[in-house]
Amino acid sequence: MSDEGSETITTLPFPPVTAAHILNCSFHSWHPLFRPLTPKARLIPLSPPFLEYLRADGILLPPDNSPNDADSGFEDEEEEDPSEPWSDIHERIRSTIYELGGKVVPKLNWSAPKDATWMATTNDMECRTPNDIYLLLKSSDFVTHDLEQAFDGCIDQAEIPYHLVLRKSFNLNPSLEFRCFVRKRKLIAISQREMNYFEFLFELRQSFKAKIQDFLERLSDFPDANFVFDVYIPPPHDRVWLIDINPWAPRTDPLLFSWLEILQIPEPEKDTIFDPEFRLVQRDDPEAYQFATTKYSAHKLPKEVVDASMAPSEMKNMMEEWKRVMEKQVDEDSEDSEDSVT
């Protein structure tokens, strides 16, 4: 008996992923091509000393130089300043934050430190100082992947011109972000990015699809035929903004699709109108009620523990405070037990 048609697929049928493709999807590569289509951003080339700082263990931040420090009358011990070898970058980051209105959102070539927002006092990626940026970058597994594993799964390697991207911060409604899959320069699938149910999106789906299909024509200068791009369509929904371009590779999250589904979509016939599927989270989907779910929880530790780990004396103080809390709890439990008996 023939087994034709019953073979089990054990690997995804991706074309070979090249280092050139990964580099084409780096922000520093595509931003000059599509700058008018994307929210305001500035790029800062990163030097080897700064990259060494990002890769180093621990989180040592440059001292905060308050204008009133010299007049305070107190002489503090001189603090170690890790930014001395890259002081030019430190100052450029400071001036860029000011240029972009005092609040920016950082990322490296490919990844934003979304998994490290638990380290920020604001619990988001909005940064007001250089140290806010360094704290997020050095706490992020996503950024570490950019630094150490950018060409994982590729058939070759290449040099990476690392850049820090600082985007002007703005109020972004995540329900209006969408991921778009392009194969042989044709849009074949669209997925909602925020994994929650939004009823209003279903009325807008067809108009959004048409806008995204028209928008793809403006990306014709992208050098690769296969890629994935993210867009944002804010009210009044009359303009599409390019947020990111991602590799056509397993590392890119297919969201409401699986990569196997996407790779097996029949190739659109030449000179025919192809209607890409646009998936939204349905009311009854398991993903539909994720509002209380904490994202990137696998990357997190309590901030107090991380802070304490940076200084042995702080760790000791934290442990002593924890011991006092536990002893107090034991005493209270004991008193409650005695009261309940009497």
BELNOR-V463953 format. One record per helix or strand. SS is the DSSP state (h for helix, s for strand). FROM is the first residue (numbers start at 1). LEN is the number of residues. Records with the same first field share a line. If there is no record, write none. Layout:
BEGIN
SS: FROM-LEN / FROM-LEN
END
This chain:
BEGIN
s: 17-1 / 38-1 / 41-5 / 104-4 / 126-2 / 154-1 / 163-6 / 177-7 / 186-7 / 227-6 / 241-6 / 277-3
h: 19-6 / 27-11 / 48-8 / 69-3 / 84-16 / 114-6 / 130-10 / 141-8 / 174-3 / 200-20 / 259-5 / 286-4 / 297-3 / 303-7 / 312-30
END
